[in-house]
Amino acid sequence: MYYVYIIYSKNFDIYYKGFSENVAQRLLDHNENRSKYTSNKGIWELVYSKAFGTKKEALVEELRLKKLNRKSIESLIQSQ
């Protein structure tokens, strides 16, 4: 399975959208500052994830999520 996910940092009040085959490991990577964009931006929490059967489907969805504005992201999170 392939996943798209959204994580949130309360310290910086920001969302990050990504793609992974292992969301739990990826969240750990973000929280251990192993990702350039998310490093040193506080504790990250998983607020959304969705599974896909193919890598292509997941990457298409990740791109769609990255284009959404904050209000749309928050609506998506609330609706799950």
C-alpha positions as CSV (number, residue, x, y, z in Angstrom):
1,M,0.0,0.0,0.0
2,Y,1.0,3.6,-0.6
3,Y,-0.2,6.5,1.6
4,V,-0.6,10.2,1.5
5,Y,-0.6,12.0,4.8
6,I,-0.8,15.3,6.5
7,I,1.1,16.2,9.7
8,Y,0.7,19.2,11.8
9,S,3.0,21.2,14.1
10,K,1.3,23.1,16.9
11,N,4.5,25.0,17.7
12,F,4.6,26.6,14.2
13,D,0.9,26.2,13.3
14,I,1.8,24.6,9.9
15,Y,0.7,21.5,7.9
16,Y,3.0,19.3,5.9
17,K,1.7,17.0,3.1
18,G,3.6,13.9,2.0
19,F,3.7,10.4,0.6
20,S,5.1,7.2,2.1
21,E,4.8,3.4,2.1
22,N,5.2,3.5,5.9
23,V,3.5,6.4,7.6
24,A,4.5,5.5,11.1
25,Q,8.2,5.4,10.1
26,R,7.9,8.6,8.1
27,L,6.3,10.4,11.1
28,L,9.2,9.3,13.2
29,D,11.6,10.6,10.6
30,H,9.9,14.0,10.7
31,N,10.0,14.1,14.5
32,E,13.7,13.1,14.6
33,N,14.6,16.0,12.2
34,R,15.5,13.7,9.2
35,S,13.5,15.7,6.7
36,K,14.8,19.0,5.4
37,Y,11.5,21.0,5.4
38,T,10.1,19.7,8.7
39,S,13.3,19.7,10.8
40,N,13.3,21.9,13.9
41,K,9.7,22.9,13.5
42,G,8.5,21.2,16.6
43,I,6.6,18.0,17.4
44,W,4.6,16.7,14.4
45,E,1.3,14.8,14.8
46,L,-0.4,12.8,12.1
47,V,-3.8,14.4,11.4
48,Y,-4.8,12.7,8.1
49,S,-3.8,9.7,6.0
50,K,-5.3,7.8,3.1
51,A,-4.2,4.5,1.5
52,F,-3.9,3.8,-2.2
53,G,-3.3,0.6,-4.1
54,T,-0.7,2.1,-6.5
55,K,2.1,4.5,-6.2
56,K,0.8,6.6,-9.1
57,E,-2.6,7.1,-7.4
58,A,-0.9,8.2,-4.2
59,L,1.4,10.6,-5.9
60,V,-1.4,12.2,-7.9
61,E,-3.3,12.7,-4.6
62,E,-0.2,14.1,-2.9
63,L,0.1,16.7,-5.6
64,R,-3.6,17.6,-5.3
65,L,-3.2,18.0,-1.5
66,K,-0.2,20.2,-1.9
67,K,-2.3,22.6,-4.1
68,L,-5.0,23.0,-1.5
69,N,-5.2,26.1,0.7
70,R,-5.3,25.9,4.5
71,K,-9.1,26.1,4.7
72,S,-9.5,23.2,2.3
73,I,-6.9,21.2,4.2
74,E,-8.6,21.8,7.5
75,S,-12.0,20.8,6.0
76,L,-10.5,17.6,4.7
77,I,-9.1,16.7,8.1
78,Q,-12.5,17.5,9.8
79,S,-14.4,15.4,7.3
80,Q,-12.6,12.1,8.0
